[in-house]
Amino acid sequence: MSTFSATVTSSGRRPRTSTRGAHGWPAHRCSADPSGYLPEPLPLDGIDLSFTPDAPTRGLRGDDPATLGVRPERADGSRYATYSAAMADLAAPAVFENRPTYRLLDAELTATGARMSFGRGGYFDGVDVGEAAAHEYAATRLSCATAALRAAIPNPTDTFQRHTNLAISALSLIRNSGHRVRDLQ
C-alpha cells in the first residue's frame, strides 16, 4: 500500500499541523503527525519523477456504489451518474471542465531518496470522490446522515484508495496606491 506521508516545498516552509483528523477519519501522518515530515525540505530538483501515461485507474471512482448517497436525485427519481455531473447540472462554477491533470500514483520521499510517479488523470476524478466526501462530511455533521463514502476510503492519504490529483494554485493580489488589496478575477 502506498501512503503519501511527506510534504515537499520549494520555499522551505512546512505546513501547520493539526492534532486531530477530520470527523470520521483518523489523523494520518500526512496531515497531523509531525513525525511524518522530513527534517528538512527536499530540493525539488532532487526528486526523481516518472510518468506512466497509460497507468490503470485504481481506487474509488465517481460512479462507485459508495458514492450513491451523495449523488442527488433527478426529478424522475434517477440519480446522477457522478457528483461532477450533478454539479454541472445544478450549480456549476463559471469554469467547470474536466481538464487533464497529473494523478499521483506513488511517492517515496525520504532524505536519502525521493521519487514520485504520475499517471494521467482528470479534474473530475478528484471532484467525484473528494468533493463528494466533503459533502458527505458536512451532511453527517448537520444530521444523522451515514458516511458510506468516507467508510470506503479508510485512509484518505493512500493513493491506491482514491485519485490524488496534483495542481499548482496561485493567488494574485494587487496593491494600489490607496493601499487596498484586491483579488484578480
N, CA, C and O of each residue as an XYZ file, in Angstrom:
740
protein
N       0.855     -1.180      0.000
C       0.000      0.000      0.000
C       0.893      1.232      0.000
O       1.886      1.280      0.725
N       0.553      2.208     -0.793
C       1.337      3.423     -0.912
C       0.661      4.560     -0.162
O      -0.487      4.900     -0.446
N       1.365      5.141      0.787
C       0.805      6.265      1.527
C       1.721      7.456      1.377
O       2.901      7.391      1.720
N       1.179      8.538      0.868
C       1.929      9.782      0.724
C       2.029     10.409      2.091
O       1.011     10.781      2.674
N       3.247     10.537      2.623
C       3.352     10.964      4.018
C       4.397     12.038      4.256
O       4.844     12.208      5.390
N       4.794     12.754      3.248
C       5.749     13.831      3.460
C       5.353     15.012      2.591
O       4.618     14.862      1.614
N       5.836     16.158      2.947
C       5.499     17.362      2.217
C       6.754     17.920      1.561
O       7.810     17.981      2.191
N       6.648     18.320      0.319
C       7.750     18.917     -0.410
C       7.389     20.366     -0.677
O       6.307     20.648     -1.194
N       8.270     21.280     -0.336
C       8.016     22.689     -0.625
C       9.247     23.282     -1.274
O      10.369     22.852     -1.009
N       9.035     24.258     -2.114
C      10.181     24.941     -2.700
C      10.595     26.129     -1.846
O      11.705     26.641     -1.990
N       9.714     26.570     -0.959
C      10.009     27.758     -0.162
C      10.752     27.440      1.128
O      11.264     28.341      1.792
N      10.811     26.161      1.484
C      11.472     25.800      2.732
C      10.550     25.828      3.926
O      10.966     25.479      5.031
N       9.300     26.236      3.735
C       8.341     26.265      4.847
C       7.537     24.980      4.861
O       7.232     24.414      3.811
N       7.202     24.532      6.035
C       6.355     23.360      6.172
C       4.961     23.819      6.590
O       4.824     24.837      7.268
N       3.920     23.075      6.191
C       2.572     23.473      6.600
C       2.348     23.255      8.079
O       3.041     22.462      8.717
N       1.365     23.971      8.622
C       0.973     23.752     10.007
C       0.378     22.370     10.152
O      -0.204     21.829      9.212
N       0.526     21.812     11.315
C      -0.067     20.505     11.545
C      -1.208     20.640     12.530
O      -1.287     21.603     13.294
N      -2.079     19.668     12.498
C      -3.223     19.619     13.384
C      -3.055     18.425     14.307
O      -2.314     17.497     13.985
N      -3.724     18.433     15.439
C      -3.599     17.315     16.364
C      -4.700     16.285     16.180
O      -4.672     15.239     16.830
N      -5.678     16.553     15.305
C      -6.732     15.573     15.113
C      -7.128     15.558     13.641
O      -6.951     16.542     12.923
N      -7.660     14.438     13.216
C      -8.134     14.303     11.853
C      -9.562     14.785     11.744
O     -10.195     15.113     12.748
N     -10.068     14.828     10.529
C     -11.459     15.222     10.301
C     -12.384     14.187     10.919
O     -12.049     13.004     10.991
N     -13.541     14.636     11.362
C     -14.533     13.747     11.980
C     -14.792     12.558     11.064
O     -15.155     12.726      9.899
N     -14.602     11.370     11.596
C     -14.845     10.177     10.804
C     -13.604      9.637     10.135
O     -13.617      8.498      9.668
N     -12.545     10.396     10.068
C     -11.281      9.911      9.526
C     -10.224     10.114     10.588
O     -10.168     11.183     11.196
N      -9.381      9.121     10.831
C      -8.318      9.309     11.820
C      -7.273     10.280     11.286
O      -7.147     10.480     10.078
N      -6.535     10.872     12.202
C      -5.432     11.745     11.787
C      -4.354     10.873     11.157
O      -3.956      9.862     11.735
N      -3.886     11.253      9.991
C      -2.846     10.499      9.302
C      -1.557     11.296      9.296
O      -1.553     12.513      9.481
N      -0.474     10.587      9.081
C       0.841     11.225      9.114
C       0.927     12.416      8.175
O       1.591     13.403      8.492
N       0.277     12.345      7.040
C       0.373     13.420      6.063
C      -0.149     14.738      6.613
O       0.431     15.790      6.343
N      -1.228     14.700      7.374
C      -1.857     15.939      7.785
C      -1.680     16.286      9.244
O      -1.830     17.452      9.608
N      -1.368     15.324     10.098
C      -1.448     15.633     11.514
C      -0.213     15.277     12.323
O       0.091     15.977     13.289
N       0.490     14.254     11.984
C       1.579     13.766     12.817
C       2.910     14.341     12.336
O       3.367     13.997     11.246
N       3.538     15.208     13.127
C       4.797     15.819     12.696
C       5.900     14.801     12.393
O       6.852     15.142     11.690
N       5.809     13.571     12.894
C       6.846     12.585     12.593
C       6.818     12.166     11.132
O       7.776     11.566     10.644
N       5.733     12.474     10.425
C       5.639     12.144      9.012
C       6.358     13.133      8.114
O       6.444     12.916      6.905
N       6.872     14.201      8.672
C       7.564     15.207      7.885
C       9.067     14.972      7.912
O       9.621     14.466      8.888
N       9.696     15.344      6.841
C      11.150     15.250      6.770
C      11.761     16.352      7.628
O      11.144     17.401      7.814
N      12.961     16.128      8.152
C      13.576     17.160      8.987
C      13.901     18.438      8.201
O      13.919     19.532      8.765
N      14.154     18.292      6.920
C      14.462     19.433      6.049
C      13.666     19.289      4.762
O      13.405     18.170      4.322
N      13.275     20.408      4.150
C      12.595     20.316      2.849
C      13.502     19.669      1.811
O      14.720     19.838      1.861
N      12.928     18.942      0.889
C      13.687     18.330     -0.195
C      13.839     19.333     -1.333
O      12.884     20.030     -1.675
N      15.014     19.409     -1.913
C      15.135     20.264     -3.106
C      14.318     19.643     -4.234
O      14.401     18.439     -4.477
N      13.545     20.451     -4.909
C      12.671     19.924     -5.951
C      13.445     19.218     -7.057
O      12.949     18.254     -7.639
N      14.657     19.688     -7.354
C      15.426     19.041     -8.413
C      16.027     17.704     -7.959
O      16.639     17.000     -8.762
N      15.860     17.354     -6.693
C      16.349     16.080     -6.189
C      15.288     14.988     -6.168
O      15.528     13.901     -5.644
N      14.126     15.265     -6.728
C      13.051     14.276     -6.754
C      13.010     13.630     -8.128
O      12.876     14.314     -9.142
N      13.127     12.305     -8.156
C      13.046     11.552     -9.398
C      11.573     11.425     -9.781
O      10.783     10.840     -9.040
N      11.212     11.970    -10.933
C       9.825     11.952    -11.390
C       9.668     10.952    -12.528
O      10.525     10.859    -13.407
N       8.572     10.210    -12.503
C       8.271      9.313    -13.621
C       6.811      9.501    -14.020
O       5.963      9.881    -13.213
N       6.553      9.221    -15.292
C       5.210      9.387    -15.835
C       4.831      8.127    -16.603
O       5.551      7.699    -17.506
N       3.712      7.545    -16.243
C       3.177      6.370    -16.931
C       1.831      6.778    -17.507
O       0.813      6.706    -16.818
N       1.818      7.209    -18.776
C       0.599      7.778    -19.340
C      -0.596      6.833    -19.333
O      -1.734      7.283    -19.196
N      -0.359      5.539    -19.476
C      -1.490      4.606    -19.531
C      -1.592      3.747    -18.272
O      -1.986      2.583    -18.340
N      -1.236      4.324    -17.125
C      -1.375      3.611    -15.851
C      -2.850      3.314    -15.609
O      -3.702      4.175    -15.829
N      -3.153      2.102    -15.159
C      -4.571      1.773    -14.939
C      -5.178      2.608    -13.820
O      -4.500      2.986    -12.864
N      -6.456      2.883    -13.959
C      -7.189      3.586    -12.914
C      -7.393      2.635    -11.753
O      -7.737      1.469    -11.949
N      -7.186      3.118    -10.578
C      -7.395      2.293     -9.392
C      -8.080      3.130     -8.331
O      -8.104      4.358     -8.411
N      -8.619      2.476     -7.369
C      -9.282      3.187     -6.289
C     -10.726      3.505     -6.617
O     -11.267      3.097     -7.644
N     -11.311      4.232     -5.727
C     -12.721      4.597     -5.825
C     -12.952      5.545     -6.993
O     -12.179      6.478     -7.205
N     -14.001      5.306     -7.737
C     -14.367      6.162     -8.865
C     -15.685      6.858     -8.555
O     -16.410      6.452     -7.647
N     -15.988      7.891     -9.302
C     -17.180      8.693     -9.057
C     -18.493      7.964     -9.238
O     -19.510      8.381     -8.683
N     -18.495      6.869    -10.013
C     -19.735      6.116    -10.211
C     -19.797      4.874     -9.319
O     -20.672      4.027     -9.498
N     -18.879      4.763     -8.365
C     -18.863      3.642     -7.431
C     -20.136      3.650     -6.583
O     -20.627      4.725     -6.237
N     -20.679      2.487     -6.242
C     -21.879      2.452     -5.396
C     -21.722      3.212     -4.068
O     -22.714      3.690     -3.518
N     -20.498      3.330     -3.548
C     -20.288      4.061     -2.290
C     -20.622      5.541     -2.428
O     -20.871      6.206     -1.422
N     -20.633      6.073     -3.648
C     -20.946      7.491     -3.852
C     -22.438      7.745     -4.044
O     -22.864      8.896     -4.140
N     -23.219      6.693     -4.099
C     -24.649      6.827     -4.386
C     -25.354      7.801     -3.445
O     -26.182      8.598     -3.886
N     -25.034      7.742     -2.156
C     -25.705      8.594     -1.180
C     -25.431     10.078     -1.328
O     -26.181     10.887     -0.783
N     -24.377     10.469     -2.051
C     -24.075     11.893     -2.229
C     -24.405     12.376     -3.641
O     -24.186     13.543     -3.969
N     -24.927     11.486     -4.468
C     -25.356     11.888     -5.810
C     -26.848     12.207     -5.760
O     -27.653     11.314     -5.498
N     -27.234     13.463     -6.007
C     -28.645     13.860     -5.897
C     -29.548     13.116     -6.877
O     -29.111     12.619     -7.915
N     -30.807     13.062     -6.508
C     -31.817     12.500     -7.400
C     -32.289     13.558     -8.382
O     -32.390     14.741     -8.058
N     -32.573     13.098     -9.580
C     -33.196     13.959    -10.581
C     -34.705     13.961    -10.336
O     -35.204     13.201     -9.506
N     -35.418     14.807    -11.050
C     -36.883     14.892    -10.913
C     -37.552     13.554    -11.208
O     -38.595     13.244    -10.632
N     -36.956     12.753    -12.106
C     -37.556     11.467    -12.454
C     -37.213     10.351    -11.454
O     -37.627      9.206    -11.636
N     -36.449     10.691    -10.390
C     -36.107      9.712     -9.367
C     -34.779      9.011     -9.582
O     -34.276      8.360     -8.666
N     -34.199      9.126    -10.769
C     -32.891      8.513    -11.020
C     -31.801      9.386    -10.389
O     -32.016     10.572    -10.139
N     -30.654      8.803    -10.139
C     -29.535      9.549     -9.559
C     -28.558      9.952    -10.652
O     -28.431      9.276    -11.673
N     -27.880     11.050    -10.424
C     -26.816     11.462    -11.338
C     -25.742     10.393    -11.365
O     -25.514      9.712    -10.365
N     -25.084     10.243    -12.494
C     -24.056      9.206    -12.654
C     -22.843      9.482    -11.773
O     -22.220      8.549    -11.264
N     -22.503     10.758    -11.589
C     -21.349     11.144    -10.775
C     -21.661     12.453    -10.059
O     -22.613     13.151    -10.409
N     -20.857     12.773     -9.062
C     -21.019     14.026     -8.331
C     -20.757     15.221     -9.255
O     -21.457     16.232     -9.182
N     -19.746     15.101    -10.123
C     -19.449     16.212    -11.039
C     -20.591     16.427    -12.026
O     -20.843     17.566    -12.419
N     -21.284     15.377    -12.436
C     -22.435     15.539    -13.330
C     -23.547     16.314    -12.623
O     -24.205     17.155    -13.236
N     -23.757     16.035    -11.346
C     -24.748     16.785    -10.576
C     -24.343     18.243    -10.441
O     -25.167     19.140    -10.621
N     -23.068     18.485    -10.123
C     -22.592     19.870    -10.007
C     -22.772     20.618    -11.325
O     -23.237     21.758    -11.334
N     -22.408     19.984    -12.431
C     -22.511     20.629    -13.741
C     -23.957     21.002    -14.059
O     -24.219     22.043    -14.661
N     -24.876     20.158    -13.657
C     -26.284     20.395    -13.972
C     -26.963     21.348    -12.994
O     -27.833     22.126    -13.385
N     -26.569     21.289    -11.727
C     -27.296     22.035    -10.689
C     -26.623     23.340    -10.247
O     -27.316     24.314     -9.954
N     -25.307     23.373    -10.195
C     -24.630     24.561     -9.650
C     -23.192     24.656    -10.144
O     -22.260     24.729     -9.343
N     -23.017     24.654    -11.431
C     -21.661     24.690    -11.981
C     -20.998     26.038    -11.761
O     -21.626     27.077    -11.962
N     -19.709     26.034    -11.343
C     -18.965     27.291    -11.291
C     -18.764     27.840    -12.710
O     -19.071     27.163    -13.691
N     -18.256     29.051    -12.809
C     -18.062     29.683    -14.119
C     -17.182     28.834    -15.033
O     -17.478     28.698    -16.220
N     -16.115     28.268    -14.500
C     -15.243     27.380    -15.267
C     -15.344     26.009    -14.611
O     -14.895     25.817    -13.481
N     -15.928     25.071    -15.319
C     -16.115     23.731    -14.773
C     -15.921     22.733    -15.902
O     -16.875     22.317    -16.559
N     -14.671     22.361    -16.113
C     -14.311     21.458    -17.204
C     -13.448     20.331    -16.656
O     -12.667     20.522    -15.724
N     -13.599     19.180    -17.236
C     -12.801     18.027    -16.835
C     -11.447     18.081    -17.541
O     -11.166     17.295    -18.446
N     -10.630     19.014    -17.109
C      -9.322     19.216    -17.739
C      -8.329     18.157    -17.280
O      -8.484     17.583    -16.202
N      -7.310     17.898    -18.094
C      -6.317     16.885    -17.721
C      -5.501     17.319    -16.497
O      -5.207     18.499    -16.310
N      -5.152     16.347    -15.687
C      -4.300     16.582    -14.525
C      -3.272     15.458    -14.447
O      -3.350     14.470    -15.178
N      -2.314     15.628    -13.554
C      -1.389     14.555    -13.227
C      -1.910     13.869    -11.981
O      -2.145     14.521    -10.963
N      -2.090     12.568    -12.049
C      -2.593     11.770    -10.934
C      -1.398     11.133    -10.228
O      -0.615     10.414    -10.849
N      -1.264     11.398     -8.942
C      -0.175     10.810     -8.167
C      -0.431      9.326     -8.012
O      -1.464      8.918     -7.482
N       0.516      8.514     -8.477
C       0.398      7.064     -8.360
C       1.140      6.545     -7.135
O       0.667      5.638     -6.450
N       2.293      7.118     -6.867
C       3.105      6.633     -5.760
C       4.140      7.700     -5.419
O       4.543      8.492     -6.271
N       4.555      7.704     -4.176
C       5.588      8.650     -3.742
C       6.425      8.011     -2.639
O       5.901      7.362     -1.734
N       7.696      8.205     -2.735
C       8.631      7.795     -1.682
C       9.514      9.013     -1.450
O      10.378      9.331     -2.267
N       9.291      9.679     -0.348
C      10.004     10.922     -0.085
C      10.800     10.772      1.205
O      10.266     10.888      2.308
N      12.064     10.516      1.037
C      12.950     10.395      2.186
C      14.164     11.269      1.942
O      14.405     11.708      0.818
N      14.917     11.518      2.978
C      16.110     12.362      2.844
C      17.161     11.697      1.962
O      18.001     12.388      1.385
N      17.133     10.369      1.845
C      18.149      9.668      1.052
C      17.705      9.353     -0.358
O      18.543      9.029     -1.199
N      16.438      9.434     -0.644
C      15.952      9.153     -1.985
C      14.513      9.591     -2.135
O      13.655      9.224     -1.332
N      14.253     10.367     -3.155
C      12.900     10.877     -3.356
C      12.454     10.564     -4.770
O      13.164     10.829     -5.740
N      11.257      9.992     -4.867
C      10.684      9.729     -6.181
C       9.172      9.891     -6.110
O       8.543      9.634     -5.083
N       8.618     10.318     -7.217
C       7.172     10.446     -7.346
C       6.800      9.944     -8.734
O       7.447     10.291     -9.722
N       5.755      9.125     -8.803
C       5.307      8.650    -10.101
C       3.878      9.131    -10.346
O       3.053      9.203     -9.436
N       3.625      9.452    -11.599
C       2.356     10.046    -12.001
C       1.763      9.317    -13.193
O       2.477      8.682    -13.968
N       0.465      9.417    -13.328
C      -0.257      8.946    -14.498
C      -1.199     10.045    -14.940
O      -1.226     11.131    -14.360
N      -1.968      9.756    -15.967
C      -2.953     10.736    -16.428
C      -4.165     10.723    -15.506
O      -4.539      9.687    -14.954
N      -4.753     11.865    -15.356
C      -5.974     11.977    -14.570
C      -6.836     13.074    -15.148
O      -6.477     13.713    -16.137
N      -7.962     13.281    -14.527
C      -8.866     14.345    -14.928
C      -9.338     15.089    -13.691
O      -9.419     14.515    -12.605
N      -9.643     16.339    -13.855
C     -10.087     17.163    -12.733
C     -11.291     16.544    -12.029
O     -11.367     16.563    -10.800
N     -12.226     15.999    -12.792
C     -13.426     15.441    -12.192
C     -13.143     14.185    -11.364
O     -13.954     13.819    -10.513
N     -12.008     13.521    -11.596
C     -11.646     12.377    -10.751
C     -11.589     12.800     -9.286
O     -12.060     12.081     -8.405
N     -11.017     13.958     -9.037
C     -10.925     14.473     -7.677
C     -12.257     14.994     -7.167
O     -12.594     14.799     -5.999
N     -13.018     15.657     -8.033
C     -14.323     16.194     -7.646
C     -15.275     15.060     -7.273
O     -15.968     15.128     -6.258
N     -15.300     14.026     -8.097
C     -16.271     12.950     -7.915
C     -16.115     12.207     -6.600
O     -17.097     11.684     -6.073
N     -14.915     12.147     -6.061
C     -14.718     11.463     -4.784
C     -14.399     12.466     -3.670
O     -15.030     12.425     -2.614
N     -13.441     13.358     -3.884
C     -13.039     14.302     -2.837
C     -14.130     15.287     -2.455
O     -14.424     15.453     -1.272
N     -14.735     15.943     -3.441
C     -15.810     16.893     -3.154
C     -17.040     16.165     -2.609
O     -17.733     16.662     -1.721
N     -17.293     14.982     -3.159
C     -18.429     14.202     -2.665
C     -18.216     13.805     -1.203
O     -19.161     13.828     -0.414
N     -16.980     13.440     -0.835
C     -16.683     13.091      0.564
C     -16.833     14.317      1.468
O     -17.293     14.192      2.603
N     -16.453     15.491      0.981
C     -16.626     16.725      1.760
C     -18.114     17.018      1.963
O     -18.531     17.424      3.048
N     -18.904     16.813      0.919
C     -20.359     16.985      1.007
C     -20.928     16.028      2.057
O     -21.734     16.420      2.901
N     -20.496     14.775      1.989
C     -20.977     13.777      2.939
C     -20.572     14.131      4.362
O     -21.356     13.964      5.296
N     -19.342     14.620      4.528
C     -18.865     15.025      5.856
C     -19.775     16.114      6.432
O     -20.189     16.039      7.589
N     -20.078     17.120      5.618
C     -20.952     18.206      6.080
C     -22.332     17.662      6.442
O     -22.909     18.058      7.454
N     -22.853     16.770      5.630
C     -24.180     16.204      5.899
C     -24.187     15.409      7.204
O     -25.161     15.464      7.955
N     -23.116     14.677      7.477
C     -23.075     13.895      8.722
C     -22.936     14.802      9.935
O     -23.420     14.465     11.016
N     -22.288     15.937      9.775
C     -22.154     16.877     10.889
C     -23.463     17.608     11.169
O     -23.713     18.010     12.305
N     -24.293     17.783     10.159
C     -25.549     18.526     10.313
C     -26.744     17.640     10.648
O     -27.765     18.136     11.122
N     -26.628     16.346     10.408
C     -27.772     15.452     10.631
C     -27.281     14.051     10.967
O     -26.137     13.858     11.377
N     -28.138     13.112     10.792
C     -27.797     11.713     11.073
C     -27.413     10.972      9.803
O     -27.547      9.749      9.751
N     -26.947     11.663      8.789
C     -26.587     11.015      7.530
C     -25.468     10.001      7.762
O     -24.652     10.152      8.672
N     -25.449      8.984      6.935
C     -24.405      7.967      7.052
C     -23.145      8.429      6.330
O     -23.170      9.391      5.563
N     -22.063      7.739      6.583
C     -20.779      8.091      5.982
C     -20.255      6.936      5.140
O     -19.109      6.517      5.304
N     -21.087      6.422      4.241
C     -20.713      5.266      3.423
C     -19.525      5.564      2.512
O     -18.647      4.717      2.344
N     -19.489      6.737      1.933
C     -18.382      7.075      1.034
C     -17.074      7.164      1.805
O     -16.069      6.584      1.392
N     -17.077      7.880      2.915
C     -15.842      8.004      3.688
C     -15.426      6.671      4.289
O     -14.236      6.435      4.496
N     -16.384      5.794      4.573
C     -16.044      4.457      5.064
C     -15.337      3.643      3.981
O     -14.537      2.760      4.290
N     -15.629      3.938      2.722
C     -14.983      3.241      1.610
C     -13.573      3.757      1.351
O     -12.849      3.193      0.530
N     -13.175      4.821      2.042
C     -11.834      5.396      1.912
C     -11.217      5.426      3.311
O     -11.135      6.497      3.912
N     -10.780      4.284      3.847
C     -10.283      4.266      5.227
C      -9.102      5.202      5.471
O      -8.978      5.770      6.556
N      -8.245      5.367      4.485
C      -7.074      6.225      4.634
C      -7.045      7.204      3.459
O      -6.624      6.822      2.367
N      -7.476      8.444      3.646
C      -7.552      9.383      2.525
C      -6.197      9.753      1.930
O      -6.148     10.349      0.854
N      -5.095      9.415      2.601
C      -3.775      9.716      2.050
C      -3.226      8.582      1.198
O      -2.145      8.713      0.625
N      -3.950      7.471      1.105
C      -3.498      6.313      0.339
C      -3.888      6.495     -1.129
O      -5.072      6.522     -1.465
N      -2.893      6.617     -1.993
C      -3.154      6.880     -3.414
C      -3.729      5.669     -4.141
O      -4.120      5.781     -5.303
N      -3.790      4.515     -3.479
C      -4.443      3.352     -4.084
C      -5.943      3.359     -3.815
O      -6.688      2.641     -4.483
N      -6.399      4.148     -2.857
C      -7.806      4.150     -2.478
C      -8.619      5.229     -3.187
O      -9.827      5.075     -3.366
N      -7.978      6.305     -3.585
C      -8.710      7.366     -4.281
C      -7.734      8.136     -5.168
O      -6.524      8.125     -4.946
N      -8.289      8.801     -6.171
C      -7.455      9.611     -7.065
C      -6.859     10.766     -6.289
O      -7.533     11.396     -5.474
N      -5.607     11.036     -6.545
C      -4.925     12.168     -5.928
C      -4.348     13.007     -7.056
O      -3.293     12.688     -7.605
N      -5.044     14.075     -7.393
C      -4.586     14.963     -8.459
C      -3.664     16.019     -7.882
O      -3.887     16.513     -6.777
N      -2.633     16.362     -8.627
C      -1.721     17.413     -8.212
C      -1.998     18.665     -9.011
O      -2.332     18.610    -10.194
N      -1.853     19.780     -8.349
C      -2.103     21.055     -9.011
C      -1.228     22.123     -8.384
O      -0.742     21.978     -7.262
N      -1.044     23.168     -9.111
C      -0.374     24.358     -8.596
C      -1.427     25.451     -8.577
O      -2.041     25.755     -9.599
N      -1.626     26.030     -7.426
C      -2.611     27.097     -7.289
C      -1.889     28.385     -6.921
O      -0.882     28.366     -6.212
N      -2.403     29.482     -7.403
C      -1.792     30.764     -7.115
C      -2.870     31.801     -6.835
O      -3.947     31.769     -7.431
N      -2.580     32.692     -5.949
C      -3.452     33.817     -5.655
C      -2.666     35.076     -5.997
O      -1.577     35.294     -5.465
N      -3.209     35.899     -6.876
C      -2.551     37.146     -7.262
C      -3.244     38.305     -6.572
O      -4.464     38.449     -6.653
N      -2.473     39.117     -5.906
C      -3.003     40.295     -5.229
C      -2.352     41.535     -5.818
O      -1.161     41.537     -6.130
N      -3.135     42.576     -5.966
C      -2.612     43.853     -6.451
C      -2.819     44.880     -5.356
O      -3.915     45.017     -4.812
N      -1.770     45.589     -5.044
C      -1.868     46.657     -4.064
C      -1.819     47.978     -4.829
O      -0.839     48.279     -5.511
N      -2.885     48.754     -4.706
C      -2.894     50.024     -5.418
C      -2.403     51.138     -4.496
O      -2.083     50.890     -3.334
N      -2.345     52.346     -5.006
C      -1.801     53.468     -4.238
C      -2.610     53.786     -2.986
O      -2.094     54.401     -2.053
N      -3.880     53.370     -2.959
C      -4.716     53.597     -1.781
C      -4.520     52.513     -0.730
O      -5.249     52.460      0.260
N      -3.544     51.660     -0.947
C      -3.209     50.571     -0.019
C      -4.356     49.577      0.165
O      -4.471     48.936      1.209
N      -5.191     49.459     -0.848
C      -6.240     48.460     -0.804
C      -5.746     47.259     -1.598
O      -5.070     47.409     -2.615
N      -6.077     46.112     -1.142
C      -5.675     44.882     -1.818
C      -6.920     44.265     -2.428
O      -7.965     44.198     -1.782
N      -6.811     43.814     -3.669
C      -7.959     43.150     -4.282
C      -7.475     41.893     -4.977
O      -6.313     41.773     -5.365
N      -8.382     40.983     -5.118
C      -8.114     39.724     -5.781
C      -8.308     39.911     -7.277
O      -9.278     40.540     -7.700
N      -7.403     39.376     -8.078
C      -7.582     39.410     -9.522
C      -8.605     38.363     -9.926
O      -8.553     37.230     -9.448
N      -9.526     38.726    -10.793
C     -10.519     37.745    -11.236
C     -10.510     37.630    -12.720
O     -11.279     36.852    -13.284
